[in-house]
């Protein structure tokens, strides 16, 4: 028999990784529309698919910062408005800025 450099633990890690990759690919594929799927057709890595889609659809620029910052500063709670919905909107917008690392230091 040929020498196998992988032990059982390594083989399990590889099998687990492949299983998780397949699950992620399935979720990505089921989530996208046909027009979006064309961008990742044939890719076998979920991470690569994610990177491709991120380059196409995520706005990580100064323009995104300006857009989200304006959105937050222009938000107003109208008289008689839903305070909880307003706070959720503000929280969501702040989280988007933080996720995109678009909050500039003071």
Steps between C-alpha positions, in 0.01 A plus 500: 500500500607855434601720790210728606623824663157581642395353830137432592462837673617686189267297280208587731586871488512490120169311483339750742632793297370352175158434658480858635611641164226303321239625749614859454496464120147361520380789716663757274355334190150482643511862613602657169289582197588362156651837407729482803592133459678566171778678690595190699412224253753218521666614821566221748607711796241677713764751608585582138128542420462733795801707389365529144157608620650742750701673226185539291240595759668651808573869498811538719593849403489859613175524303348227715615684811342822382178322404462323834605803702249722320234236547564502873522877542184560295295250697223670693239366735179661387248619756293198594751271328608156619792557737605133500509484119704824491752366752529172308568697179770705673655188650498318163662794322770530767567125475537531122759774549684289757488183285645685206757658731386836373490683830775756495680583822419830663 
